[in-house]
Amino acid sequence: PKGARVCFASNATDALNTLILGLLGPGDHVVTTRLEHNSVLRPLNHLQASLGIKVDQVPFDRPDLSIPAGSKPFLPPKPVR
């Protein structure tokens, strides 16, 4: 990797916060699940409240962790990035 693309963090939560807060901006859309770790959901909720990014949480009602058939409405018609 190029030196400009390397980031050191004190721990995984710090690294996730740095990535999420630095990558997302107004008008972005994130699709995640309710199974996501709190260190991901908290910065997403913060950005949703402060910058208005759209955050959709796909519900899971089965123990096998596969993507439910009803998830398609959450996905954009074409990739954003």
C-alpha positions in Angstrom: 0.0 0.0 0.0 1.0 3.6 -0.6 2.0 5.5 2.5 -0.8 8.0 2.0 -3.3 5.1 2.5 -2.0 3.8 5.8 -3.6 4.9 9.0 -2.6 3.7 12.5 -5.2 3.7 15.3 -5.0 2.9 19.0 -7.7 0.2 18.7 -10.4 -1.2 16.5 -13.1 1.2 17.7 -10.9 4.2 17.0 -10.0 2.8 13.5 -13.7 2.3 12.7 -14.7 5.8 13.9 -11.9 7.3 11.9 -12.9 5.4 8.7 -16.6 6.0 9.0 -16.4 9.7 10.0 -13.8 10.3 7.3 -15.5 8.4 4.5 -19.1 9.4 4.6 -20.7 12.7 3.9 -24.0 14.5 3.1 -26.2 12.5 0.7 -24.5 9.2 1.3 -26.5 6.0 1.9 -25.4 3.2 4.2 -27.1 -0.2 4.4 -26.2 -2.2 7.5 -27.9 -4.7 9.8 -29.0 -4.6 13.4 -26.3 -7.2 14.0 -23.6 -4.6 13.4 -21.3 -3.8 16.3 -22.0 -0.7 18.4 -18.7 0.8 17.3 -20.1 1.0 13.8 -23.7 1.9 14.6 -22.9 4.9 16.9 -20.9 6.9 14.3 -23.5 6.0 11.7 -26.3 7.4 14.0 -24.2 10.5 14.7 -23.7 11.1 10.9 -27.4 10.5 10.3 -28.3 13.2 12.9 -25.6 15.7 12.0 -25.1 15.4 8.2 -28.3 13.7 7.2 -26.8 10.6 5.7 -29.4 7.8 5.1 -28.9 4.7 7.2 -31.0 1.7 6.6 -30.8 -1.3 8.9 -31.8 -4.6 7.3 -33.8 -6.6 9.9 -32.8 -10.2 10.7 -35.3 -12.6 12.1 -33.5 -15.9 11.5 -30.5 -17.4 13.4 -28.6 -18.4 10.2 -27.4 -14.8 9.5 -28.2 -15.0 5.8 -29.5 -11.9 4.0 -33.3 -12.0 4.2 -35.3 -12.0 1.0 -36.9 -8.7 1.9 -33.6 -6.8 1.8 -33.7 -5.8 -1.8 -35.7 -2.6 -1.2 -32.9 -1.2 0.9 -30.3 -1.5 -1.9 -29.9 1.3 -4.4 -30.6 0.5 -8.1 -26.9 1.0 -9.0 -23.7 1.2 -6.9 -22.9 4.7 -5.7 -19.1 4.3 -5.5 
